[in-house]
Protein backbone atom coordinates (compact mmCIF):
# COMPACT_ATOMS: atom_id res chain seq x y z
CA UNK A 1 0.00 0.00 0.00
CA UNK A 2 1.23 3.49 -0.85
CA UNK A 3 2.11 5.38 2.33
CA UNK A 4 1.93 8.74 0.56
CA UNK A 5 -1.25 10.74 0.08
CA UNK A 6 -2.49 10.73 -3.51
CA UNK A 7 -1.54 13.72 -5.64
CA UNK A 8 -4.13 16.30 -6.54
CA UNK A 9 -4.89 16.11 -10.27
CA UNK A 10 -6.08 18.94 -12.44
CA UNK A 11 -6.90 19.08 -16.13
CA UNK A 12 -6.06 22.11 -18.26
CA UNK A 13 -7.84 22.57 -21.59
CA UNK A 14 -7.01 26.14 -22.61
CA UNK A 15 -3.81 28.23 -22.62
CA UNK A 16 -5.24 30.85 -20.25
CA UNK A 17 -5.62 28.19 -17.53
CA UNK A 18 -1.82 27.92 -17.23
CA UNK A 19 -0.62 30.53 -14.76
CA UNK A 20 2.86 32.06 -14.97
CA UNK A 21 3.79 30.09 -11.84
CA UNK A 22 2.63 26.82 -13.35
CA UNK A 23 4.51 27.60 -16.58
CA UNK A 24 7.69 28.04 -14.51
CA UNK A 25 7.02 24.79 -12.63
CA UNK A 26 6.43 22.90 -15.89
CA UNK A 27 9.69 24.25 -17.29
CA UNK A 28 11.61 23.41 -14.09
CA UNK A 29 10.14 19.91 -13.99
CA UNK A 30 10.95 19.14 -17.62
CA UNK A 31 14.50 20.46 -17.32
CA UNK A 32 15.06 18.42 -14.15
CA UNK A 33 13.56 15.23 -15.58
CA UNK A 34 15.53 15.36 -18.84
CA UNK A 35 18.80 16.20 -17.13
CA UNK A 36 18.36 13.34 -14.66
CA UNK A 37 18.08 10.80 -17.49
CA UNK A 38 14.34 10.93 -18.10
CA UNK A 39 13.00 9.85 -21.47
CA UNK A 40 11.06 13.01 -22.35
CA UNK A 41 13.50 14.72 -24.68
CA UNK A 42 11.45 16.87 -27.05
CA UNK A 43 12.40 17.02 -30.72
CA UNK A 44 13.30 20.68 -30.20
CA UNK A 45 15.84 19.90 -27.45
CA UNK A 46 19.53 19.18 -27.88
CA UNK A 47 20.81 16.05 -26.19
CA UNK A 48 21.20 16.52 -22.41
CA UNK A 49 22.14 18.49 -20.55
CA UNK A 50 19.25 20.64 -21.72
CA UNK A 51 19.33 24.31 -20.71
CA UNK A 52 16.21 26.04 -19.45
CA UNK A 53 16.38 28.38 -22.46
CA UNK A 54 15.58 25.39 -24.69
CA UNK A 55 12.83 24.01 -22.45
CA UNK A 56 10.75 27.16 -21.88
CA UNK A 57 9.77 27.74 -25.55
CA UNK A 58 8.68 24.10 -25.91
CA UNK A 59 6.51 24.43 -22.79
CA UNK A 60 5.04 27.61 -24.26
CA UNK A 61 4.22 25.75 -27.49
CA UNK A 62 2.47 22.97 -25.57
CA UNK A 63 0.48 25.52 -23.61
CA UNK A 64 -0.55 27.35 -26.80
CA UNK A 65 -1.76 24.00 -28.18
CA UNK A 66 -4.18 23.30 -25.34
CA UNK A 67 -7.67 22.84 -26.71
CA UNK A 68 -10.61 20.87 -25.27
CA UNK A 69 -10.93 18.82 -28.46
CA UNK A 70 -7.28 18.36 -29.43
CA UNK A 71 -4.90 18.68 -26.49
CA UNK A 72 -5.23 18.59 -22.75
CA UNK A 73 -2.67 18.75 -19.99
CA UNK A 74 -3.03 16.86 -16.74
CA UNK A 75 -0.97 18.12 -13.82
CA UNK A 76 -0.34 16.45 -10.48
CA UNK A 77 0.47 18.50 -7.41
CA UNK A 78 1.67 17.52 -3.97
CA UNK A 79 1.43 20.11 -1.23
CA UNK A 80 0.40 22.72 -3.79
CA UNK A 81 3.54 22.29 -5.91
CA UNK A 82 3.84 20.57 -9.28
CA UNK A 83 4.89 16.91 -8.95
CA UNK A 84 4.33 15.70 -12.52
CA UNK A 85 2.37 16.18 -15.71
CA UNK A 86 1.49 14.84 -19.14
CA UNK A 87 -0.36 15.75 -22.32
CA UNK A 88 -3.20 13.87 -24.08
CA UNK A 89 -3.59 14.74 -27.76
CA UNK A 90 -5.73 13.85 -30.73
CA UNK A 91 -5.23 14.55 -34.41
CA UNK A 92 -7.96 16.32 -36.41
CA UNK A 93 -7.63 14.04 -39.42
CA UNK A 94 -10.75 11.83 -39.67
CA UNK A 95 -8.70 8.67 -40.30
CA UNK A 96 -7.12 8.89 -36.85
CA UNK A 97 -9.43 11.17 -34.85
CA UNK A 98 -10.76 8.17 -32.88
CA UNK A 99 -7.36 7.65 -31.24
CA UNK A 100 -5.03 9.84 -29.26
CA UNK A 101 -1.54 9.90 -27.86
CA UNK A 102 -0.09 10.46 -24.43
CA UNK A 103 3.09 12.52 -24.44
CA UNK A 104 5.60 14.04 -22.03
CA UNK A 105 4.75 11.85 -19.02
CA UNK A 106 7.00 13.01 -16.22
CA UNK A 107 7.33 13.03 -12.47
CA UNK A 108 9.93 14.98 -10.52
CA UNK A 109 12.72 12.52 -9.69
CA UNK A 110 12.60 13.27 -5.95
CA UNK A 111 8.90 12.30 -5.89
CA UNK A 112 9.08 9.06 -7.86
CA UNK A 113 7.66 5.93 -6.26
CA UNK A 114 4.69 7.77 -4.78
CA UNK A 115 2.13 6.75 -7.42
CA UNK A 116 2.13 10.10 -9.21
CA UNK A 117 2.69 8.70 -12.72
CA UNK A 118 0.12 5.98 -12.10
CA UNK A 119 -2.42 8.60 -11.00
CA UNK A 120 -1.63 10.79 -14.01
CA UNK A 121 -2.06 7.88 -16.40
CA UNK A 122 -5.33 6.85 -14.76
CA UNK A 123 -6.72 10.35 -15.12
CA UNK A 124 -5.44 10.63 -18.70
CA UNK A 125 -7.19 7.40 -19.61
CA UNK A 126 -10.47 8.58 -18.09
CA UNK A 127 -10.27 12.00 -19.76
CA UNK A 128 -9.44 10.46 -23.14
CA UNK A 129 -12.34 8.02 -22.99
CA UNK A 130 -15.03 9.97 -21.15
CA UNK A 131 -14.40 13.56 -22.17
CA UNK A 132 -12.54 13.42 -25.49
CA UNK A 133 -14.41 10.38 -26.83
CA UNK A 134 -11.23 8.55 -27.81
CA UNK A 135 -11.24 4.79 -28.34
CA UNK A 136 -7.52 4.06 -28.18
CA UNK A 137 -4.34 5.70 -26.90
CA UNK A 138 -0.77 5.36 -28.10
CA UNK A 139 2.52 6.08 -26.41
CA UNK A 140 6.13 5.68 -27.53
CA UNK A 141 8.70 4.95 -24.83
CA UNK A 142 12.46 4.58 -24.67
CA UNK A 143 13.82 1.07 -24.15
CA UNK A 144 16.28 0.32 -21.38
CA UNK A 145 14.40 2.14 -18.62
CA UNK A 146 11.72 -0.41 -17.74
CA UNK A 147 8.97 1.86 -19.02
CA UNK A 148 7.28 -0.90 -20.99
CA UNK A 149 6.86 -2.84 -17.75
CA UNK A 150 5.37 0.19 -15.99
CA UNK A 151 2.86 0.81 -18.76
CA UNK A 152 2.17 -2.92 -19.09
CA UNK A 153 1.04 -2.98 -15.45
CA UNK A 154 -1.44 -0.24 -16.38
CA UNK A 155 -2.94 -2.32 -19.21
CA UNK A 156 -0.89 -1.05 -22.15
CA UNK A 157 0.29 -3.52 -24.81
CA UNK A 158 3.50 -3.37 -26.80
CA UNK A 159 2.55 -3.26 -30.48
CA UNK A 160 5.94 -2.70 -32.07
CA UNK A 161 9.55 -1.57 -31.79
CA UNK A 162 12.00 0.46 -33.77
CA UNK A 163 15.28 -1.24 -32.83
CA UNK A 164 18.06 1.22 -32.07
CA UNK A 165 15.90 4.15 -33.19
CA UNK A 166 16.88 6.46 -30.33
CA UNK A 167 20.48 7.59 -29.99
CA UNK A 168 20.71 8.81 -26.41
CA UNK A 169 24.49 9.31 -26.65
CA UNK A 170 27.27 8.10 -28.91
CA UNK A 171 27.28 4.30 -28.61
CA UNK A 172 24.00 4.26 -26.65
CA UNK A 173 21.19 3.41 -29.06
CA UNK A 174 17.84 2.36 -27.59
CA UNK A 175 14.69 0.84 -28.99
CA UNK A 176 11.65 3.03 -29.38
CA UNK A 177 8.80 0.92 -28.02
CA UNK A 178 5.32 1.57 -29.37
CA UNK A 179 2.46 0.81 -26.99
CA UNK A 180 -1.32 0.93 -27.24
CA UNK A 181 -4.25 0.98 -24.85
CA UNK A 182 -7.82 0.22 -25.90
CA UNK A 183 -10.16 2.45 -23.92
Secondary structure, DSSP 4 states (H G I P E B T S, - for coil): ---SPPPEEEEE-SGGGS-HHHHHHHHHHHHHHHHTT-S---TTSPSSSPPHHHHHHHHHHHHHT-BTTTEEEEEEEETTEEEEEEEEEE-SSTTTTTEEEEEEEEE-GGGTTSSHHHHHHHHHHHIIIIIS--SEEEEEEETTSSHHHHHHHTT-EEEEEEEEEEEEETTEEEEEEEEEEE-
